[in-house]
C-alpha cells in the first residue's frame, strides 16, 4: 500500500510542477471565432446603414400611399442589388 501512496504522491507533485496552458474564457473564444467569420467592420457598417436608410425611405413613402411605398421599395431593392456588386450574365 505504501508503494501505491508513494507513486500517487510523486505523480501529483510532478503534475503540480508542470506548467499548464492558460485557460481561455469562452467569450474570448467566441470573439475570435466571430472575428474570423464576420466581414470587416466597414463592410458591415455600410450594409447596415444602407438597409436602414432604404427601409426608412420605404416606410416614409408607405405612409403617403400604398403605390408610392411599393415603388420606393422596388427601387430600393434594385439599388441595393446594384450596390452589392451583382454580376450580370
C-alpha positions in Angstrom: 0.0 0.0 0.0 2.9 2.4 0.7 4.2 1.9 -2.8 0.9 2.9 -4.2 0.8 6.0 -2.0 4.4 6.9 -2.9 3.7 6.6 -6.6 0.5 8.6 -6.3 2.2 11.4 -4.3 5.1 11.5 -6.8 2.7 11.8 -9.8 0.7 14.5 -8.1 3.8 16.5 -7.3 5.0 16.1 -10.9 1.7 17.3 -12.2 1.7 20.3 -9.9 5.2 21.3 -11.2 4.4 21.0 -14.9 3.2 24.3 -16.4 -0.4 24.5 -17.5 -1.6 26.3 -20.6 -3.7 29.3 -19.5 -7.4 28.8 -19.7 -9.1 30.9 -22.4 -12.6 32.1 -21.5 -15.5 31.2 -23.7 -16.2 34.8 -24.5 -12.7 35.3 -25.9 -13.1 32.1 -27.9 -16.4 33.3 -29.3 -15.0 36.7 -30.2 -12.1 35.1 -32.0 -14.4 32.8 -33.9 -16.7 35.7 -34.9 -13.7 37.8 -36.0 -12.6 35.1 -38.4 -16.0 34.6 -39.9 -17.7 38.0 -40.0 -16.9 40.6 -42.6 -14.8 43.6 -41.7 -16.5 46.4 -39.8 -16.6 49.0 -42.7 -18.4 46.5 -44.9 -20.8 45.5 -42.1 -21.4 49.2 -41.2 -22.2 50.0 -44.9 -24.6 47.1 -45.2 -26.5 48.1 -42.0 -26.7 51.8 -42.8 -27.8 51.1 -46.4 -30.6 48.7 -45.3 -31.7 51.1 -42.6 -31.7 54.1 -44.9 -33.7 52.4 -47.7 -36.0 50.9 -45.1 -36.8 54.3 -43.7 -37.4 55.8 -47.2 -39.7 52.9 -48.0 -41.6 53.4 -44.7 -42.0 57.1 -45.3 -43.3 56.5 -48.8 -45.6 53.8 -47.5 -47.2 56.3 -45.2 -48.0 58.6 -48.2 -49.7 56.0 -50.3 -49.5 52.2 -50.9 -48.4 52.6 -54.5 -45.6 55.0 -53.5 -44.4 52.6 -50.9 -44.3 49.7 -53.3 -42.5 51.9 -55.9 -39.9 53.1 -53.4 -39.5 49.5 -52.1 -38.8 48.2 -55.6 -36.4 51.0 -56.4 -34.6 50.4 -53.1 -34.2 46.7 -53.9 -32.8 47.5 -57.3 -30.3 50.0 -55.9 -29.2 47.6 -53.2 -28.7 44.9 -55.8 -26.5 47.2 -57.9 -24.5 48.3 -54.9 -23.9 44.7 -53.8 -21.8 44.1 -56.9 -24.1 41.6 -58.5 -22.7 40.5 -61.9 -24.9 40.4 -65.0 -24.8 37.2 -67.0 
